[in-house]
Amino acid sequence: MREIKQVIDFAEAHRFDLETMKKRVSGELLGSPGDWADFACHLQSDYRCVYSIEEHPMGWCRHLSVSVNSAEKLPNPMAVEMIMHEFGFTGTIHAQKYVWVENNAQTPLGKVVSAVNIVQLYD
């Protein structure tokens, strides 16, 4: 099982530049980091975490998606905040500028889940 440090190191070595991000948003490039096992890890078997480093118009950002094994449930906000800090995010989940819920996302194995996403500028 991949650990958080391995996921961070892989994401650092496989950043998504602005051109790649534009292609992903336009649909020209299919797939997302969650489709590759090296961008993801499972914590305590309850939480699936997908982490990537992406270039956006505002600069380089870290992106974390946290889901649980259900389409009807979201991860506990306090758990997400603890996980955020393990991935190097700063501040509280409520203080983040870019946070959203993604409903009915499909995992690479075809499971439908809901996820909390956080994007933060990467120093």
C-alpha positions as CSV (number, residue, x, y, z in Angstrom):
1,M,0.0,0.0,0.0
2,R,1.3,3.4,-0.9
3,E,2.0,5.8,1.8
4,I,1.4,9.6,1.8
5,K,5.1,10.4,1.3
6,Q,5.2,8.1,-1.8
7,V,2.2,9.8,-3.3
8,I,3.6,13.3,-2.6
9,D,7.0,12.3,-4.2
10,F,5.3,10.9,-7.2
11,A,3.1,14.0,-7.7
12,E,6.1,16.2,-7.3
13,A,7.9,14.3,-10.1
14,H,4.7,14.3,-12.3
15,R,3.3,17.8,-12.2
16,F,0.5,18.9,-14.5
17,D,1.5,22.1,-16.3
18,L,-1.0,24.8,-17.4
19,E,-1.2,23.4,-21.0
20,T,-2.1,19.9,-19.7
21,M,-4.7,21.4,-17.3
22,K,-6.3,23.3,-20.2
23,K,-6.5,20.1,-22.2
24,R,-8.1,18.3,-19.2
25,V,-10.7,21.0,-18.7
26,S,-11.6,21.1,-22.4
27,G,-12.0,17.4,-22.6
28,E,-9.2,17.1,-25.1
29,L,-7.2,15.0,-22.6
30,L,-9.2,12.4,-20.8
31,G,-8.6,11.0,-17.3
32,S,-7.6,12.5,-14.0
33,P,-4.9,11.8,-11.4
34,G,-7.3,9.5,-9.6
35,D,-7.1,7.2,-12.6
36,W,-3.5,6.5,-11.8
37,A,-2.7,4.4,-8.7
38,D,0.5,6.3,-8.0
39,F,-1.4,9.6,-7.3
40,A,-3.6,7.8,-4.7
41,C,-3.5,6.1,-1.3
42,H,-5.9,4.6,1.2
43,L,-5.8,5.6,4.8
44,Q,-7.3,3.2,7.4
45,S,-9.2,1.6,4.6
46,D,-11.9,4.2,4.9
47,Y,-10.4,7.2,3.1
48,R,-9.2,7.3,-0.5
49,C,-6.9,10.3,-1.1
50,V,-5.8,11.5,-4.5
51,Y,-3.0,14.2,-4.6
52,S,-1.6,16.1,-7.5
53,I,0.4,19.2,-8.2
54,E,-1.2,21.4,-10.9
55,E,-0.4,24.7,-12.6
56,H,-3.4,27.1,-12.6
57,P,-3.5,30.7,-13.8
58,M,-2.8,31.8,-10.2
59,G,0.3,29.6,-10.0
60,W,1.4,26.1,-9.0
61,C,-1.2,24.4,-6.6
62,R,-1.5,21.2,-4.6
63,H,-4.9,19.4,-5.1
64,L,-6.2,16.9,-2.7
65,S,-9.4,14.9,-3.2
66,V,-10.7,12.8,-0.2
67,S,-13.5,10.3,-0.5
68,V,-15.0,7.4,1.5
69,N,-16.3,4.2,0.0
70,S,-19.9,5.5,-0.6
71,A,-21.7,7.8,-3.0
72,E,-24.1,8.9,-0.3
73,K,-21.4,9.9,2.3
74,L,-18.7,12.5,2.5
75,P,-15.6,12.2,4.6
76,N,-15.8,13.9,8.0
77,P,-14.5,17.5,7.7
78,M,-12.2,17.1,10.7
79,A,-10.7,13.9,9.2
80,V,-10.2,15.8,5.9
81,E,-8.4,18.6,7.7
82,M,-6.1,16.1,9.4
83,I,-5.4,14.5,6.1
84,M,-4.8,17.9,4.5
85,H,-2.1,18.6,7.0
86,E,-0.4,15.2,6.3
87,F,-0.2,16.2,2.7
88,G,1.4,19.6,3.5
89,F,-1.6,21.9,3.3
90,T,-1.8,24.8,5.8
91,G,-4.7,26.3,7.7
92,T,-8.1,24.8,8.4
93,I,-10.5,23.4,5.9
94,H,-12.9,26.3,6.6
95,A,-10.1,28.8,5.8
96,Q,-9.4,27.4,2.4
97,K,-10.2,29.5,-0.6
98,Y,-10.8,26.6,-3.0
99,V,-12.9,23.8,-1.5
100,W,-15.8,21.9,-3.2
101,V,-17.7,18.7,-3.1
102,E,-17.7,16.5,-6.1
103,N,-20.8,14.3,-6.1
104,N,-21.1,11.0,-7.9
105,A,-17.5,10.7,-9.1
106,Q,-16.4,7.4,-10.6
107,T,-13.3,5.7,-9.3
108,P,-11.0,3.8,-11.7
109,L,-12.7,0.5,-10.5
110,G,-16.1,1.9,-11.5
111,K,-17.3,2.7,-7.9
112,V,-19.3,5.9,-7.5
113,V,-18.2,8.1,-4.6
114,S,-18.5,11.7,-3.4
115,A,-15.4,13.6,-2.6
116,V,-14.1,16.7,-0.9
117,N,-11.6,18.6,-3.0
118,I,-9.1,21.2,-1.8
119,V,-6.8,23.3,-3.9
120,Q,-4.1,25.5,-2.3
121,L,-1.3,27.5,-3.7
122,Y,2.0,25.5,-3.6
123,D,5.0,27.3,-2.2
